[in-house]
Amino acid sequence: MTNSAIQPANVYALVVGIEKYQAGSDHDLNGPANDALKFVDWLLEREVKPEHIYLFLSPLDQNRKVLSSATAKGLTPCPATHDKIANTIRSQLTSENSRGELLYIFWGGHGIITQMDTARRLFFADTDDNTKWNLDVNSLVNALSIFARGKGFPQQIFLIDACANAFYSKGIAQTSQGIAAGVKFAASHIGDVGGDSDLAEQFVLFAAPEYGVAINDAKIGTGHFSRAVLAELKEQPLLPDMKALAERLRADFLEKQQTQPAFWWKLGDSRIEAFASKSSRGQANWLEACKTWLEEQNQTRLSSNPRLYRKLTTVSYVPVRLRVEKYCLKHIEDSNRGINQAPPQVLDQSEWLKQLLSVDHSRNIAIIGEPGCGKSTLLQQVALWLLNEHNQVALWISLADLRGGTLEIYLLEEWLRVVLPIVASKTTEVIDAIKHEFRKLLRSDHFWLLLDGLDEMPLDTADPQTAVRKQLRDLIGLNPASHVILTCRSNFWDAERAASWFDTYRILELSDTTDLNQVQNFITHWFWQQPQQGQELKATLSQPKYRPLKDLVKNPLRLALVCHLWQSSGKTLPNTLTELYAQFLHEQWNRDVAETQLHRRRDELKQALGKLAIKAIDTQELPLRKHLVEDQLGRF
């Protein structure tokens, strides 16, 4: 930037620090208000007039002392609401009367980037699900870029400590309504550039690149970016060499393996320089990695009997029905008062899948049910549906594999190591870059994290749902754009505790009614190559003596076991659940013993063939004589 002497009396600043949001406590940040006040201290130390600093603070209750501190320094802090900030920008920074040599914009808080128009946006303290108010950063930069002679600010520095990740669904959303709610700006003193007006020199430094995340350290109450910027500014004049400062920041963040800041440098002659304004999103083949991973899990680990599992999940798969389980305080209070509740909604699988992609649908979903009802299978079907039909990145993970560790460690260390050959052509040289890209993917709106078996997750806590929620927040962030679906046994699921975060669906048992006989459909699909066997099984199950078994086979896994036994062990059926499991284990044992014996005989045959080959070479009896073959292989 132009290194001319700047008079402190001609320096102005808009300083914003937002920690508490109207959207709720989930959006709290501990740090931006403190960082904003530290930046004010830096300006005051360089003799900038307090009345030229427009300060907007919305601190957490525990940090409200920053308000009295600001007042003691001669400033008048205001709440960081959309009307107060927008009015100040229009009246003091973009109006006919706005004038000065240097303008600073410092902002700490939540931000996003919109995928529809790729504009960076910052949230006000009074932004919530209904208002969706946001400041259009691109619009503000453009409005301030043109200054008339004697009006405006020829030198401008923006320091934005906010995320630029994309997300939309319920909540503070990047939707068409959110874009419409964006606060835009225009300079009131615009003339013809080169005539009465010129272009300002602007340096815009962002904490995160596009689709990236800014890190806030809640323990000590500061943003990583703000802390680093303030440290760099400590010995600098009012107008520092911003490009050199940004390069030092980049090198420092790279050394610490943190997301590097991005900058725009808009010069007065219309040239624009930029660094890291685009993330490397899409370079790695995450879609293919998730497909390959899912296929390997199907083949190697989801069942001790791969053939049985393949039939259960493909040929004979019958879509399930799901009942909406909505638990909330109002529901419980109404029930206690005796108010009649509407019957819970029941959805078939196709209806439920369509809802998943709805903008208004919850990002966090729990699928519950009894063992064997099809939770894992449904989650597999969801993954395949998202990957193959909608090109959404869907990662299926068994929570039992965490073995007491965290999701973050498992995904970034174990899972990435397995799929690295798929997502990158090299390994050691790109592992850090791939990890960085994967972290951004986890926070994106086109990523689905499918977590199977909360009840199988080894956690040293009596409250695993809260523990998983904390791990997801640490991994994805306070405002996750990505979708999370997890499964859990119903007797393990604490519905009231989870109500504030998960929409819960219960898988219903298979229907055997005249209108919808899923049990018979399952059997028909299973025996599609032996339809007579299938008809015989249906007839047998209808016999009165098998009435208890008929109720048991409304569970898909138990029905699969019955079909398997009927197909492999003759015409007998168990009468009880204990007998069913006993017969299946006996059949599995006999199969395993037979396979062991087969492998042993195969090894003996290989040895005999080797001896036959040696004998043929030694005797030079080629082609082989009958007596020679009989001598070596007769026992086979």
C-alpha positions in Angstrom: 0.0 0.0 0.0 1.0 3.6 -0.4 3.6 4.4 2.3 2.9 8.1 2.7 2.7 9.5 6.2 -0.8 9.1 7.7 -2.1 11.6 10.1 -3.9 9.9 13.1 -6.6 12.6 12.9 -7.5 11.4 9.5 -7.9 7.7 10.4 -11.3 6.1 10.9 -12.3 2.6 12.0 -15.3 0.3 12.1 -14.6 -2.3 14.8 -17.0 -5.2 15.4 -16.8 -8.1 17.9 -19.7 -10.4 18.2 -19.8 -13.3 20.8 -23.5 -13.6 21.6 -26.0 -14.3 18.9 -29.8 -14.1 18.9 -29.8 -17.4 17.1 -29.0 -19.1 20.4 -26.2 -20.3 22.7 -25.0 -22.9 20.1 -23.5 -19.9 18.2 -21.6 -18.4 21.2 -18.0 -17.4 20.6 -15.6 -16.5 23.4 -13.0 -14.1 22.0 -14.2 -11.7 19.3 -15.2 -8.9 21.7 -11.9 -9.1 23.5 -10.0 -9.1 20.1 -12.0 -6.1 19.0 -11.1 -4.1 22.1 -7.4 -5.0 21.7 -7.5 -3.7 18.1 -9.0 -0.5 19.5 -6.1 -0.2 22.0 -3.7 -0.5 19.1 -5.4 2.4 17.3 -5.5 4.6 20.4 -1.8 4.0 21.1 -1.2 5.5 17.6 -3.3 8.6 18.6 -6.4 7.8 16.5 -9.3 9.8 17.9 -11.8 7.8 20.0 -14.7 9.6 18.2 -13.4 8.2 14.9 -13.7 4.6 16.1 -17.2 3.2 15.6 -17.2 0.3 18.0 -19.9 -2.5 18.1 -19.7 -5.1 20.8 -22.0 -8.0 21.7 -20.0 -9.9 24.3 -20.9 -13.0 26.2 -22.3 -12.3 29.7 -19.0 -13.4 31.2 -17.1 -10.8 29.1 -19.4 -7.8 29.6 -16.5 -6.0 31.3 -15.2 -5.0 27.8 -18.1 -2.5 27.6 -17.0 -0.6 30.6 -13.4 -0.8 29.5 -14.3 0.7 26.1 -16.3 3.5 27.8 -13.4 4.3 30.1 -11.2 4.8 26.9 -13.6 7.4 25.7 -15.6 5.2 23.2 -19.3 4.6 22.9 -19.8 0.9 22.3 -23.1 -0.1 20.7 -24.7 -3.5 20.3 -23.6 -5.2 17.0 -27.1 -5.4 15.5 -27.8 -5.1 11.8 -29.6 -1.8 12.0 -27.0 0.0 14.1 -24.0 -1.3 12.0 -25.7 -0.7 8.6 -26.8 2.8 9.6 -23.3 3.7 10.7 -21.8 2.4 7.5 -24.2 4.4 5.4 -24.0 7.6 7.4 -20.3 7.7 8.3 -18.5 5.6 5.7 -20.3 5.7 2.4 -22.1 9.0 2.5 -21.3 12.4 0.9 -19.7 13.5 4.2 -17.4 10.5 4.6 -13.8 11.6 4.3 -10.4 10.6 5.7 -7.0 9.2 4.7 -7.2 5.6 6.0 -10.1 3.4 7.0 -9.9 0.2 9.0 -12.7 -2.4 9.1 -12.1 -5.0 11.9 -14.7 -7.7 12.3 -14.7 -10.8 14.5 -17.6 -13.3 14.6 -19.5 -15.8 12.4 -19.4 -15.8 8.6 -20.2 -17.9 5.6 -19.9 -17.8 1.8 -22.9 -18.2 -0.4 -22.7 -20.8 -3.1 -25.3 -19.1 -5.2 -23.3 -15.9 -5.7 -20.0 -16.8 -3.9 -20.3 -13.7 -1.7 -18.8 -13.6 1.7 -21.3 -12.7 4.4 -21.0 -11.8 8.1 -23.7 -12.3 10.7 -25.0 -9.6 13.0 -25.7 -10.2 16.7 -29.5 -10.2 16.0 -29.3 -12.7 13.1 -31.4 -15.7 13.7 -33.4 -18.4 11.9 -36.2 -15.9 11.0 -34.3 -12.8 10.1 -31.2 -14.3 8.3 -29.7 -10.8 8.4 -26.2 -10.7 7.1 -23.6 -8.2 5.8 -22.6 -8.6 2.2 -18.8 -8.1 2.5 -18.3 -8.0 -1.3 -20.9 -5.2 -1.5 -19.2 -3.2 1.3 -15.8 -3.5 -0.3 -17.1 -2.4 -3.7 -19.1 0.5 -2.2 -16.0 1.8 -0.4 -13.7 1.3 -3.3 -14.7 4.5 -5.2 -13.9 7.8 -3.5 -14.4 11.3 -4.8 -11.9 14.0 -4.3 -12.2 15.2 -0.8 -14.6 12.4 0.0 -14.2 8.8 1.0 -11.0 6.9 2.1 -8.2 6.4 -0.4 -6.5 3.8 1.8 -8.5 1.0 3.3 -7.6 -2.1 5.3 -10.1 -4.9 6.2 -9.3 -7.5 8.8 -12.0 -10.2 8.8 -11.8 -13.0 11.5 -14.7 -15.2 10.4 -15.4 -18.4 8.7 -16.2 -18.7 5.0 -17.7 -22.1 5.0 -20.9 -22.8 3.0 -24.0 -24.2 4.7 -27.7 -24.1 4.3 -30.6 -25.8 5.9 -32.4 -24.9 9.1 -30.8 -22.2 11.2 -28.7 -19.3 10.0 -29.0 -20.3 6.4 -27.5 -19.8 3.0 -30.7 -19.9 1.1 -32.4 -17.6 -1.4 -34.1 -15.9 1.6 -30.7 -15.5 3.3 -29.3 -13.8 0.2 -32.3 -11.5 0.0 -31.7 -10.6 3.7 -28.2 -9.5 3.0 -27.4 -5.9 3.8 -25.8 -4.2 0.7 -24.1 -0.9 0.3 -23.5 1.7 -2.4 -21.3 4.9 -2.3 -23.4 8.0 -2.5 -20.5 10.0 -4.0 -19.8 7.9 -7.0 -18.7 9.6 -10.1 -16.8 8.6 -13.2 -13.5 6.9 -12.3 -10.8 9.1 -13.8 -13.0 12.1 -13.6 -14.2 13.3 -10.3 -13.6 9.9 -8.7 -10.8 7.4 -8.2 -10.4 3.9 -6.9 -9.2 3.4 -3.4 -6.4 1.1 -2.6 -7.9 -1.7 -0.5 -6.3 -4.6 1.3 -8.8 -7.2 2.5 -7.3 -9.9 4.8 -9.5 -12.9 5.7 -8.9 -15.4 8.4 -10.0 -18.2 6.0 -10.0 -18.9 2.3 -13.3 -19.5 0.5 -15.1 -22.6 2.0 -12.6 -22.5 4.8 -13.0 -22.2 8.6 -11.5 -19.7 11.1 -10.4 -21.1 14.4 -11.4 -19.6 17.7 -9.7 -20.6 20.9 -12.5 -20.4 23.5 -10.3 -21.4 26.4 -8.2 -18.2 26.3 -10.8 -16.1 24.5 -9.3 -15.2 21.1 -9.3 -16.0 17.5 -6.1 -17.6 16.0 -6.2 -15.0 13.2 -6.9 -12.0 15.4 -4.1 -13.0 17.8 -1.6 -13.4 15.0 -2.6 -10.1 13.3 -2.4 -8.1 16.6 1.0 -9.6 17.3 2.2 -8.5 13.8 0.8 -5.1 14.2 2.4 -4.5 17.6 5.4 -2.6 16.2 3.8 -1.4 13.0 2.8 2.2 12.1 -0.8 3.1 11.3 -0.3 2.1 7.6 1.8 -1.1 7.7 3.1 -3.0 4.6 0.1 -5.2 4.5 1.4 -7.6 1.8 4.5 -8.3 3.8 2.4 -8.7 6.9 0.1 -11.2 5.2 3.0 -13.2 3.8 4.4 -13.5 7.4 1.0 -14.6 8.6 0.8 -17.2 5.9 4.2 -18.6 6.7 3.4 -18.8 10.4 0.1 -20.5 9.8 1.6 -23.0 7.4 4.3 -23.9 9.9 1.6 -24.6 12.5 -0.4 -26.6 9.9 -3.3 -24.2 10.3 -5.6 -22.8 7.6 -3.7 -20.0 5.9 -5.3 -16.6 5.6 -6.5 -15.2 2.3 -6.3 -11.7 0.9 -7.5 -9.4 -1.8 -5.3 -6.5 -2.7 -7.3 -4.1 -4.8 -5.0 -1.4 -6.3 -5.9 2.1 -7.4 -5.3 1.3 -11.0 -8.0 -1.4 -11.1 -5.5 -4.3 -10.7 -6.4 -7.0 -8.2 -4.0 -9.3 -6.6 -5.2 -12.3 -4.5 -3.9 -15.2 -2.6 -5.7 -18.3 -1.5 -9.1 -16.9 -2.4 -10.1 -20.3 -3.6 -9.8 -23.5 -1.6 -8.7 -26.8 -3.2 -12.2 -28.2 -2.8 -12.9 -31.0 -5.3 -9.2 -31.9 -6.0 -9.4 -35.1 -4.1 -11.8 -37.8 -5.3 -13.8 -38.1 -2.1 -16.8 -39.6 -3.8 -14.8 -42.5 -5.2 -13.0 -42.9 -1.8 -16.4 -43.3 0.0 -17.7 -45.7 -2.6 -14.6 -47.9 -2.4 -14.7 -47.8 1.4 -18.4 -48.8 1.5 -17.8 -51.7 -0.8 -14.9 -53.0 1.2 -17.0 -52.8 4.4 -19.8 -54.8 2.8 -17.4 -57.5 1.7 -15.2 -57.9 4.8 -16.8 -56.8 8.0 -20.6 -56.3 8.0 -21.4 -60.0 8.5 -19.6 -63.2 9.4 -21.5 -64.8 6.5 -20.9 -62.6 3.5 -23.2 -64.6 1.2 -26.1 -64.2 3.7 -25.3 -60.5 4.1 -25.3 -59.9 0.3 -28.7 -61.5 -0.1 -30.1 -59.6 2.9 -28.9 -56.2 1.5 -29.5 -56.7 -2.3 -31.7 -59.5 -3.7 -34.1 -59.8 -0.8 -33.9 -56.2 0.6 -37.4 -54.9 1.4 -37.6 -51.1 2.1 -38.5 -50.3 5.7 -41.1 -48.1 7.2 -40.1 -45.4 9.7 -42.2 -43.7 12.4 -41.4 -40.1 13.3 -40.4 -40.0 17.0 -40.6 -36.4 18.1 -39.8 -35.8 21.7 -39.8 -32.3 23.1 -40.8 -30.6 26.3 -44.1 -29.3 24.9 -45.0 -32.9 23.8 -44.3 -34.2 27.3 -46.2 -31.3 29.0 -49.2 -31.9 26.7 -49.1 -35.6 27.5 -49.0 -34.9 31.2 -52.0 -32.5 30.9 -53.9 -35.2 29.0 -54.0 -33.4 25.7 -54.6 -35.7 22.8 -51.7 -36.1 20.6 -51.9 -36.6 16.8 -50.8 -40.1 15.8 -47.1 -40.3 14.9 -46.4 -40.0 11.2 -45.3 -43.2 9.4 -43.2 -42.8 6.3 -42.1 -45.4 3.8 -38.5 -45.5 2.9 -38.8 -43.6 -0.4 -40.8 -40.8 1.2 -38.2 -40.5 4.0 -35.3 -40.4 1.5 -36.9 -37.6 -0.4 -37.2 -35.6 2.8 -33.5 -36.0 3.5 -32.6 -33.7 0.7 -35.2 -31.1 1.6 -33.7 -27.7 2.6 -36.0 -27.6 5.6 -35.0 -31.0 6.9 -32.9 -31.4 9.9 -29.2 -31.9 9.4 -29.0 -34.3 12.4 -31.0 -37.5 12.3 -31.1 -40.6 14.5 -32.4 -44.0 13.4 -33.4 -46.2 16.2 -34.9 -49.7 16.5 -34.5 -53.2 18.0 -31.5 -55.4 17.1 -31.8 -56.8 13.6 -34.6 -54.4 12.5 -32.4 -53.1 9.6 -30.7 -49.9 11.0 -27.3 -50.7 9.6 -28.8 -51.9 6.3 -30.9 -48.8 6.0 -27.8 -46.6 6.6 -26.0 -48.6 3.9 -28.9 -47.9 1.5 -28.8 -44.2 2.4 -25.1 -44.1 1.6 -25.5 -45.9 -1.8 -28.4 -43.7 -2.7 -26.5 -40.5 -1.9 -23.3 -41.6 -3.6 -24.8 -43.1 -6.7 -27.9 -41.1 -7.4 -27.1 -37.7 -6.1 -23.3 -37.5 -6.2 -23.2 -36.5 -2.5 -20.2 -37.4 -0.5 -21.5 -39.9 2.1 -19.1 -41.6 4.5 -20.3 -44.6 6.4 -18.4 -45.3 9.7 -18.9 -48.0 12.3 -18.6 -46.3 15.7 -17.4 -49.6 17.2 -14.1 -49.1 15.2 -13.2 -46.0 17.3 -12.1 -48.3 20.1 -12.4 -45.6 22.7 -10.8 -42.9 20.5 -12.4 -39.8 19.0 -14.1 -39.4 15.6 -11.5 -36.8 14.7 -8.5 -39.0 15.3 -10.2 -42.0 13.6 -11.1 -40.1 10.4 -8.0 -38.0 10.1 -5.5 -40.8 10.9 -7.0 -44.3 10.3 -9.6 -43.6 7.6 -7.5 -41.2 5.6 -4.6 -43.6 5.6 -6.7 -46.3 4.1 -8.2 -44.2 1.3 -5.1 -42.0 0.6 -4.2 -43.9 -2.6 -7.6 -43.1 -3.9 -7.8 -39.4 -3.1 -4.2 -38.5 -4.0 -1.6 -39.6 -6.5 1.2 -39.2 -3.9 1.3 -39.9 -0.2 3.9 -38.2 2.1 4.1 -35.0 0.1 0.4 -34.4 0.2 -0.9 -35.8 3.4 -1.1 -32.4 5.2 -2.9 -30.8 2.2 -5.3 -33.8 2.0 -6.0 -33.5 5.8 -6.7 -29.8 5.4 -9.0 -30.4 2.4 -10.8 -33.2 4.3 -11.4 -30.9 7.3 -13.1 -28.4 4.9 -15.1 -31.2 3.4 -16.4 -32.2 6.8 -17.9 -28.7 7.2 -19.4 -28.5 3.7 -23.1 -28.8 2.8 -22.6 -31.7 0.4 -21.0 -34.0 3.0 -22.9 -36.7 4.9 -21.4 -38.4 7.9 -23.2 -41.7 8.5 -22.4 -43.2 12.0 -23.5 -46.7 12.6 -24.0 -48.1 16.1 -24.0 -45.5 18.8 -24.7 -48.3 21.3 -21.5 -50.1 20.2 -19.3 -47.1 20.7 -16.9 -47.7 23.7 -17.2 -44.5 25.8 -16.2 -44.0 29.4 -19.3 -42.0 30.2 -22.9 -42.6 31.3 -24.0 -40.1 28.7 -22.7 -41.2 25.3 -25.1 -39.0 23.3 -23.7 -35.8 24.8 -20.2 -37.2 24.3 -20.8 -37.9 20.6 -22.4 -34.5 20.2 -19.3 -32.9 21.6 -17.1 -34.9 19.3 -19.2 -33.9 16.3 -18.9 -30.2 17.3 -15.2 -30.5 17.7 -14.9 -32.1 14.3 -17.5 -30.2 12.3 -17.9 -26.9 14.1 -20.7 -25.1 15.9 -22.7 -24.5 12.7 -22.2 -27.7 10.8 -23.1 -27.5 7.1 -22.7 -31.2 6.8 -25.4 -33.8 7.6 -25.1 -36.4 10.4 -27.2 -39.6 10.5 -26.5 -42.1 13.3 -28.1 -45.4 14.3 -28.7 -46.7 17.8 -30.7 -49.5 19.5 -33.9 -48.1 20.9 -33.3 -49.4 24.4 -30.1 -47.4 24.5 -31.5 -44.1 23.1 -32.3 -41.4 25.5 -34.9 -39.5 23.4 -35.5 -36.6 25.8 -31.8 -35.9 26.1 -31.3 -36.0 22.3 -34.5 -34.0 21.5 -32.7 -30.7 21.2 -30.3 -31.9 18.5 -31.7 -35.0 16.7 -34.8 -35.7 14.7 -35.5 -39.3 15.6 -37.1 -42.0 13.5 -37.9 -45.6 14.6 -37.8 -48.5 12.1 -41.0 -50.4 12.3 -41.2 -54.2 12.1 -42.1 -55.8 8.7 -45.8 -55.8 7.9 -47.6 -59.0 7.2 -51.1 -57.5 6.5 -53.1 -58.1 3.4 -52.5 -54.5 2.2 -48.7 -54.6 2.7 -47.2 -58.0 3.3 -43.5 -57.2 3.5 -42.7 -60.7 5.1 -44.0 -62.5 2.0 -42.3 -60.0 -0.3 -39.0 -60.7 1.5 -39.4 -64.5 1.0 -40.3 -64.1 -2.7 -37.2 -62.0 -3.3 -35.0 -64.4 -1.3 -36.2 -67.5 -3.3 -36.4 -65.8 -6.7 -34.4 -68.6 -8.2 -36.3 -71.3 -6.3 -39.9 -70.0 -6.2 -41.3 -73.4 -5.2 -39.1 -73.4 -2.1 -40.4 -69.9 -1.3 -44.0 -70.9 -1.6 -43.4 -73.9 0.6 -41.9 -71.7 3.3 -44.8 -69.3 3.1 -47.3 -72.2 3.5 -45.3 -73.6 6.4 -45.2 -70.3 8.3 -49.0 -70.0 8.0 -49.5 -73.2 10.0 -50.9 -72.6 13.5 -48.0 -74.3 15.3 -45.6 -71.7 13.8 -47.6 -68.7 15.0 -44.8 -67.7 17.5 -42.2 -67.9 14.7 -44.4 -65.9 12.4 -44.3 -63.0 14.9 -40.6 -63.3 15.3 -39.8 -63.1 11.5 -41.3 -59.6 11.3 -37.6 -58.7 12.1 -35.6 -58.7 8.9 -32.5 -60.4 10.3 -34.5 -63.2 11.9 -36.5 -63.6 8.7 -33.2 -63.9 6.8 -32.0 -66.6 9.2 -35.2 -68.6 8.6 -34.9 -68.3 4.8 -31.2 -69.3 5.0 -32.0 -72.4 7.1 -34.9 -73.4 5.0 -32.8 -73.1 1.9 -29.8 -75.0 3.3 -31.0 -77.4 5.9 -34.2 -79.0 4.7 -37.8 -78.6 5.6 -37.7 -78.1 9.4 -38.3 -74.8 11.2 -37.6 -73.8 14.8 -40.5 -72.8 17.1 -38.7 -70.3 19.3 -36.0 -67.6 19.0 -33.6 -69.7 21.0 -34.1 -72.6 18.6 -33.6 -70.3 15.6 -30.2 -69.1 16.8 -29.1 -72.5 17.9 -29.9 -74.0 14.4 -28.1 -71.2 12.7 -25.0 -71.5 14.9 -25.0 -75.3 14.3 -25.2 -74.8 10.5 -22.5 -72.2 10.6 -20.2 -74.6 12.6 -20.7 -77.4 10.2 -20.0 -75.1 7.2 -16.8 -73.8 8.9 -15.6 -77.3 9.7 -16.3 -78.5 6.1 -14.4 -75.5 4.7 -11.5 -76.2 7.0 -11.4 -79.8 5.8 -11.6 -78.6 2.1 -8.7 -76.3 2.5 -6.6 -79.0 4.1 -7.5 -81.4 1.2 -6.6 -78.6 -1.3 -3.2 -78.2 0.2 -2.6 -82.0 0.1 -3.7 -82.0 -3.6 -1.2 -79.2 -4.4 1.6 -81.2 -2.8 0.6 -84.4 -4.7 0.6 -82.4 -8.0 4.0 -81.1 -7.2 5.3 -84.6 -6.7 3.7 -85.7 -9.9 5.4 -83.0 -11.8 8.8 -83.9 -10.3 8.2 -87.6 -11.1 7.3 -86.8 -14.7 10.4 -84.7 -15.2 12.6 -87.4 -13.6 11.1 -90.2 -15.7 10.6 -88.0 -18.8 7.2 -89.7 -19.2 5.4 -87.0 -21.2 2.6 -87.1 -22.0 1.8 -88.5 -18.6 1.0 -92.2 -18.3 -2.1 -93.4 -16.6 -0.2 -95.5 -14.0 1.9 -92.5 -13.0 -1.1 -90.3 -12.4 -2.8 -93.1 -10.4 0.2 -93.6 -8.2 0.4 -90.0 -7.2 -3.3 -88.9 -7.2 -5.2 -92.2 -6.7 -6.3 -91.3 -3.1 -8.1 -88.2 -4.4 
